Amino acid sequence: MALAQPEAEASDVLTVAICGSFHQDAEGLRVAISSLKRRFDVLSPSGLDFVDPAAQFVRLPAEVRESEHDIEERHLEAMREADLVWLHAPDGYVGTSAAMELGVAAALGIPVFATAAPGDVALVSRVVVVDDPADIDLALLEAVGQPGRGIDRLQRYYRRTAERRGWAGETARDTLLLITEEVGELAQALRHLEALPMRSPDAVADVGAELADVQLYLVHLANAMGLTLADAVTAKERVNAQRFGRSFDAA
């Protein structure tokens, strides 16, 4: 029996993380964030009241005692959670930190938009230039996003690991049988977890371990079949977007 498809909720809001040179063109940054907030939930930065707006590395009042590393890690985590990244690049300027953040977005397949193309030719292809954030809609996001990209590193890692551990010769049939076994073990762990009146750490850990086994064997199967799972996921999501897509209207 086919499962019913969940209905899209009108309250769903896409999320954005903003990167770039915050110490340059403060007014332009403020205008961009104001425009973005009309359509998106801004995950980072959480505000613009920087203690020293002209500093090379700006901080909000709550971040004064934090290290640059911790602040940047929190911003990168917001990028990982975001549907898109907005680049604030006054006159095309992209500093070292922003270039690193663009690299993270590229590695994760998160689309990057801006009103000005980066001056560095190596970064131009990483950014989609639009006249205004209002020009970004779901169709554009789905066209340029690569949701499967984050899987690529795991698949490459496991290809090397399988070779080191002597598993590279396992066929697709061998791996599929192993996946089937692991799914059975995952089902048993989940049944055990759900039957408990209170979730114990050990039960949760068991489910996590079995999920990890299934995930690892899945990328192992893709390697055995010579498939790039990241490309397959992205292609399938674009098909799904056409099948289950919804309109994106300004809030």
N, C-alpha and C positions, 0 to 999 in steps of 0.2 A: 504494500500500500504506500503510495507516495505521500511524503510529508508535506503539510501545508507550508507555503512560503510565508515568512513573517512580513507583516505589512510595514512599510516605511512610516516613521513618525514625523509629523510636520515639524516637531521641535528639534530634530536632529540638526546639529550645527557642525560645520567643518572647522577644523582647528589649524592654526598657523603658528609657526615660530619665526621670529624675525632675527636675521643676522646682518652683519655689516659693520660699518664704521659709525658707531653711535656718537663719537665725539665730534663728528663733522656734520654740518647742516642739521642742527638740532630742530629747527623749524620744519624742515622737509621731513624729518623722521616723525615729528608729531603729526603732521598732516597725513602721512602714510598710515600710521597706526590708527588714527581717527577713521580713515576710510576703510581700513581692514576690519575694524571692530563692527562696522555696519553689516558685515557679511560673515565674519569668522570669529571664533573664540581664540583670542591671542593667548598662547601658553607662555611665551617668553619674548621679551622681558615683561615682568609683572607691573612695571610702571616706568615713568620717565623722570622721576624726581631724583636725578643723579646727584650725589654729594659734590662731585667735581666734574661737571659736564665736559670740561676741556681736557680731562685726563686721558691718557692713551688707553687705559683700561678703566671704564666707568663702573661705578658701584651705586647701588641703591642704599638708603640708610640702613636697612636690615642686613646688608652684606658687608658692612665696614670691617667687621672682625673676622670675616671669612677669607680664606686664601683664594688666589686667582684660580687655582686648580679646581677647588670645590665649586666656585661660581660657574666656571666653564663646564664642569661635568653636569651640573644641574641644567644648564642651557642645552647641552647636547642631548640629555635625556628628554627634554621638551621637544627637541627636533625629532627624536625617534618616535614620539607619540603623535606628532603633527601629521596632518594630511598634506600640508605643503609648507614650503619655506619661502619667506619674502626676504629679498636682498635689498638692503639700503646701501646703495653705492653712488654717492654724490659724484657727479661728473665721471662716472665709471670707475671710481677708485675702490679697490678691494684690498684691505690690509691683510696681514699675515694670518690673524685669527679667523677672519671671515673666509679666507681662501681655504683654511683647514676645515671650516664648517661646511663649505661647499663640497669638499672632498667627502665628508661624512654623508651628506645628502646624496651625493652621486653613488656612493657605495651601498646605500640603503634603498636607492631607487625612488627617493622622495623628490617630487618636482619642485624646482626653484623658479620664482617669478620676480621680476623687477621692472621698474619703469626706465631704467638706464642699463645698457649692456656693460659688462665689465670691460675695463680698458685692456686687461691682459687677454691676449688672443687665445690662450690656452683655456680660459674660463668661459669664453663666449658661448660655446656649445652647451654649457651646463645650465644656462639661464634662458628662460622664456621671457621675452620682453613684451609687456602689455602697456597700454596707455594709462590704465587705471585698474586697481584691484577689482572693480566692478566687472571687468572683462573676464574674470576667472569664473568658469562654471564647471559643473561636473564633467561635461563632455571633454573639456580641455584637460582637466586633471587626469581623466582616464586615458586620454590620448598620449600624454607625455609621461605619466607615472609608470614606474616599474615595480609593482608590489612584490614580485618574486625575487627581486635583486638581493635582499638580505640573506636568502637561502644559499646563495652561491658560495660564500666563504665556507659554510658548513659542509657543503658537498665536496669542495676542493680539499678541505681538511680530512674528510673521511676517505677520500681516494688515496691520499698519502698514508693515512693510518692503516687502511686495509692492506696496503702493500707491505708496510712494516710488520704487520701482525700475521702475514701469510694468508690473508683472505681474498686477495685480488683475483684469484682464479675461480671464485664462486660464481656460478651462472645466475641468470635472472630467475630460473626455476628454483635453484637452491635458496636464493634470497627471499623469494616470495613465500616459500614454505616457512622460513625463519620468521618472516613478518607475521604470518598466520599464527604461529606459536606464540609470538610476543603479544599479539592482540588478545589471544586467549588468556594469557597471564595478566594483561591489563584489565580484562573483564573481571577476572577473579579478584584482583586487588581492589577494583572499584566496588564490587559487590560487598567485599569485606568492609570497606570504608563506609558505604552508605548504610550498612546494617548496624553500625555503631551509634549509640545514643549521643555520644560526644566524639568529636573527631580527635583522635590521638595523633601526635606528631609522627609516630612510626607508620601509621596507616597512610597518612598523606605522603610521607616519604616513599612508601612502596609504590603508590600510584605515580608519583613523579618519576621514579626509576623506570617503571614499565613504559611510561610515555616516552621517556628518553630512548629506550631500546627501540620502540616502534619508529621514532623519528630517525634514528641512526640507520636502521635497516632500510628505511624508505630512501634515504639518499644513497645508500649502498646499492639498492636496486636500480636507481637512476644511473649510477656509474656503471653497473653491470650491463645496462642496456644502451650505454653511450648517449644518454639524454642529459640535457642541461635543465635541471628542475626549475631553476629561476626563470628561464625563458618560458617553460611550459606553464608555470603558475601565472606569469604576467599575461600570456596569451589567453589562458582560460578566464582570467578575471576580466579581460576586455570583452570576451564573449558574454560573460555573466552580466557585465555592465549594460550591454545592449538588451539582454533578456530581462533583467530585473531592475534596470535603471529607473531613476526618478528625476524629476525636474529639480532644479536648485534655484530657489527664489530668494531674494534679499529678505532678511528678517525685518 
